[in-house]
Every structure is written in C-alpha cells, then in structure tokens.
Amino acid sequence: MRPYVIINAAMSADGKISTKEHRQTKISGNQDFARVDRLRANCDAVMVGIGTILADDSSLRLKTPDLIAERAAAGKEEQPMRVVIDSQARMPLDGDMFKKGTGRRVIFVAETAPEERIAALAKKATVIVAGTDKVDLNLVLDKLGEMGVRKLMVEGGATLLWSFTSRKLFDEIRIYVGALIIGGVNAPTFVDGCGFTRAEGFTHLILKNVEKIDDGLLITWLKKEE
Ligand SMILES: NC(=O)c1ccc[n+]([C@@H]2O[C@H](COP(=O)([O-])OP(=O)(O)OC[C@H]3O[C@@H](n4cnc5c(N)ncnc54)[C@H](OP(=O)(O)O)[C@@H]3O)[C@@H](O)[C@H]2O)c1
C-alpha cells in the first residue's frame, strides 16, 4: 500500500520558497515551526530533493524534545525515516542529516549513479536504486509502502514538488503563506519544473481549510480526483 502523501512548505506572499541565491529564509514564525514539527512527528517518513540538501544542509530531524519523547513512548523510532531523492548520489557524506538525530536515513538513487558514491553512502544510509537516469517517484512510493511507511511528508524543494504535483502523486498540500515578499525571477517558487500549457491542463485542488497562524495563513488543499 502506498503512503498517504502530505506536501508541506512555506512560501512568501509572492509564492517564493527561498531567495534568488537559493538561500533558506525565515518565512513563518514559532507557532508554525511547532506545527511543522508536530506534522513531522506524526509522519513515518519525511522527504526532500537533493537540491534542498545541497542548498540548506537540512538535517530533516524532529527537534522538539517532547515530540521525540512522545514517539519513543508510542514505541516508534525517535525520528521519522529521513528520505532524500538523489539520482546521482550527490548527498554529502558530512551533511547534517547524517550528523544530527538518530534513526533511519534512506537515499533513492538512479541506475546511472556512480558506484563509488553509492558504496560510500551505503555506509551511512540505506541506498535504494529506483529509476534509470532519474529517480522514479512511482517506484519510490511503492518501495516506501513496502517498508511500512503509511504517512509521508514531502518538504520540497521546488523541482521535487513539480514532479509530485504534476504527476498527481500526492493527497494533500499544506502551504504556509508568510507576510513578506521575496521576489526574483530566479528565486524558487512553491513549484517550479517546466509547468503546464493550457492544452495539457492543470493539477486541480480542493480547498479544505484556511487558518491564521503567526502573521500568515496556513492553507490546506486536497488533490481533486479527475
Ligand atoms: N520554504 C520551504 O518550505 C522549502 C522547503 C524545502 C526547500 N526549500 C528551498 O527549495 C530550494 C531547493 O529546491 P530545488 O528545486 O533546487 O531542489 P529540490 O526540489 O530539493 O531537488 C531537486 C533535485 O532532486 C533530484 N531528483 C531526482 N529525481 C527527481 C524527480 N523524479 N523529480 C524531481 N527531482 C528529482 C534532481 O537532482 P538529480 O537529478 O541530481 O537527482 C533535482 O534537481 C532551496 O532553495 C530550499 O531552500 C524551501
């Protein structure tokens, strides 16, 4: 069974998820950080694309001690599984994802990834080949399902989210809209990729909820089945 997929990200009022130098920036506040950590704690796995790791050195770990303790008390690993989509096995071996927090790390690579990189990563993580020259997200979701992942949180970035949203490989989108403008044609937006033409049609959503958090809005959308 494939996991239920929740995409969660924070964007500025003009739709940017980081700056034109692709630098991570504070878009929400403490109340929203707590919400995101709670969501991580409630998921079996959290995922990003390699672009996010290379830009931000994200550790992807759950940080709130009470949430870590809650997971442990419920008989779960302290940290949800941390997953990176990385066709060419570019994941840095000294990255924060390996240095911080406990638990399972899983890197999905493609068949064309250099063997020596796969071997080096395999000392620190479970490396799974899924796809020929690019990681195939359908295979990834099947594999995560087999590994017992029932709820998956996908945190970005813009390129990975295009793949998930354009192929309709998600169930829910939770997007925090912060009270700032970042601007810049080269700053990543919530979803980048090549985009749809009108003839191709779009990915349609159903509005589920709107909530004021900190000085911005959390919008929850569901995928519209067509
Ligand atoms: N505000 C937020 O909530 C938030 C959250 C996360 C990230 N971000 C920002 O997003 C930016 C990074 O976004 P990004 O677009 O550069 O990188 P990304 O989406 O994190 O990663 C994209 C990379 O993933 C790999 N990939 C492998 N298979 C793929 C597939 N099937 N579909 C899509 N990607 C696949 C590709 O590299 P290979 O071909 O080498 O595998 C691709 O270039 C950073 O600036 C970061 O700060 C913001």
The ligand as an ORCA input file, in Angstrom:
! r2SCAN-3c Opt
* xyz 0 1
  N      10.209     27.125      2.125
  C      10.147     25.809      2.146
  O       9.204     25.236      2.712
  C      11.226     24.999      1.482
  C      11.280     23.623      1.714
  C      12.269     22.875      1.055
  C      13.162     23.504      0.198
  N      13.085     24.846      0.012
  C      14.018     25.515     -0.916
  O      13.957     24.883     -2.179
  C      15.218     25.081     -2.850
  C      15.660     23.780     -3.454
  O      14.760     23.406     -4.477
  P      15.324     22.775     -5.810
  O      14.210     22.813     -6.781
  O      16.606     23.434     -6.168
  O      15.701     21.289     -5.380
  P      14.840     20.028     -4.855
  O      13.471     20.054     -5.393
  O      15.033     19.922     -3.390
  O      15.665     18.824     -5.517
  C      15.599     18.660     -6.900
  C      16.544     17.590     -7.368
  O      16.062     16.312     -6.980
  C      16.560     15.368     -7.895
  N      15.552     14.473     -8.424
  C      15.746     13.158     -8.662
  N      14.670     12.590     -9.156
  C      13.739     13.562     -9.249
  C      12.413     13.558     -9.705
  N      11.813     12.464    -10.135
  N      11.747     14.721     -9.701
  C      12.317     15.852     -9.243
  N      13.587     15.918     -8.772
  C      14.289     14.760     -8.788
  C      17.154     16.143     -9.077
  O      18.567     16.142     -8.943
  P      19.365     14.840     -9.508
  O      18.976     14.696    -10.936
  O      20.782     15.132     -9.290
  O      18.875     13.737     -8.672
  C      16.623     17.534     -8.862
  O      17.464     18.532     -9.373
  C      16.192     25.608     -1.820
  O      16.420     26.972     -2.066
  C      15.459     25.419     -0.499
  O      15.794     26.420      0.452
  C      12.147     25.603      0.641
*
